[in-house]
Amino acid sequence: MTNTPDPAPATRAGLWWRRWYGAGPGHLLLTAASFVLVCYAGLRLLDADEWIAVVYWVVGAALAHDLLLVPLYAAIDRGLRALLAPHLVDHVRWPATASALLLLVWFPLISGRVDRYERATLLPAGVFLDRWLLVTAALFALSLAVAAARALRRRRRTGGGDVDAAATGPR
């Protein structure tokens, strides 16, 4: 057993703080300052009576995400892992996630509820659903191409170059 002196009280306080908060006090100060700046900018950009609607929307979206969407994501992911080979799961997961994110962000336009957005976009309401479907199809096609290229590379590495030796006959 070695005789090491106790750390200084300031060091003990710093260790306690990191254990309790998870980062240094500078991190908390910077996070608080960022939060104050965002609140200030939000209040300056929004009208006096609109800010509470934004607060309701953010809280509602956080609750809906945590209570509804996370269990749905987990169930869909478990189903994908049960149906597909492990190396194919990500080739379905990432285009589906990107497509869902696009749908979430652009839902008013995709759903055709573009009364006030139509003037801003200068596009008719009917084009957004078709474009989202095309982008989704392109994402899945790109993912399929990447999966096929990886499978071909894996087959060449393992020596399975002959696809159908029985069809070509003896050599």
N, C-alpha and C positions, 0 to 999 in steps of 0.2 A: 504494500500500500504506500503510495507516494504522498508526500505532504504538499498538496497544492493549496494555495490560498483561495479563500472565497472570492468570487468575482465582486467587483465594486458594486455598490448599491445601484448606480446608474445602469450598469450592464444588466443586473438582475431585472430592473424595471423594463429595459429594452427587450430582454428575453420574454418577460411576461407579456409585454405588448404584442410581440410577434406571435406568441402562442395563442393569445386571445383573439387578435384581429386577423392574423395571417400574413400581414405585410407591415412595413415600417410606417411610422406616423406621417411621413411625407406622402405616401400613397393615399392615405385618408384625406389629407389636406388637399391634394390635387383633385381627388374625386369630388370632394365637397365643392371646390372652386368651379369645377366643370359643371356640376349640377346647378349651381347658382347662375353661371353664365347661360346655360341652356334655358333655365326658367326666365331669366331676364330677356333673352332674345325671343322666346315664345310669347311673353307678354307684350313685347314691342311689336311683334309681327301680327298678332291676333287682335281682333276688336275686343272691347272690354267684356262683352258677354259671350264670346266664343271660347275662351280658355277653359271654362268648366266643361264644355262639351268635349274638348280634347282630353281632359283628365278622365272623364267618364269613358271615352273610347279606349284610352290606353289601359285603364284598369280592367275594363270589360274584355279587351283583347287578351290581356295577360291571363285573366281567369279562364276564358274560353280555351286558350292554348293549353294551359296547365291541366285543366279538368276534363277537357273533351279531346283535344287533338293529340296530346302525348299518349294517352292510352290507345287511341286509334292508330297512331304511328307504330306503336309497339306491337299491336295485334297484326297489322299488315306486314311488318318486318318478320314476325314469327312465322306467318303464313308463307312468305317468300322463302325463308330459310328451310321450311319443311318441303316446299315444292321443287325448289331449284338446287342444283349443285352449288357448293359453297363458292366456287370461282365465278359463278354467274350472277350471284345476288347483287353485287355492286353494279353490274351492267344493267340492272333493272332499277336499282335504288336511285342512282344519281339522275337519270333523265326524268324519273317520276317526281323526284324532289324538285328539280329545276322547273318542271312543268307546273307543279302545284304552287310553287313560289310565284311564278309568273301569273297564274290564275288568281292568287291571293292579292297580289299587288295591283293587277289591272282588272279586277272583277267588275267594277262599274262599266268599263268599256266593253269587256268581253260579254257581259250579260245583256248589253244593249241599253243600259240605263245611262245614256250619254246626253241627256238634255242640255246640261250646262257644259259638258266636255266637248260636244260636237263643234261648238264655235271655236274652242281653243285648239282642237286638233285639225279642224277643217276637213275631216273625213266623215263619210256617212257611217251610221251606227252599225251596219251589217258587216263591215270588213274585219272587225276585231276578233270575232269568234273564229272565222276562217283562218286568220293569221295565227292565232294561238294554236289551233289544231295543226297547222302546217309546221310551226316551230316545235310542237310536241312530237310530231312524226319525225322531224329532222333529228331531234335529240335522241329518240329511240333508234333511228337508223344509224346514226353515228356510233351509238353505244354498241349496236349489233356488229358494225364493221370492226370496232376495236376488239370485241369479244372473238370474232372470227379470226382476226389477225393473231391474237394471242393463242388461240387454239391451234392455228396452223404452225406458229412458231414452236409451241409445246410439242406438237406431233413430230416436227422435224428434229427437235432436240432428242426426243426419246427413240428416234429411229423408225417411226411409223410412217415413213414416206410413201410406201405403196398403199394406196387407198383401197383398191380392189384387186388383189393379186389373182383371185379366182377368175375374174372376167378377162384378164389378159392371157391366161393360160400359162403353161410351163415355159421356162426360158431355156 
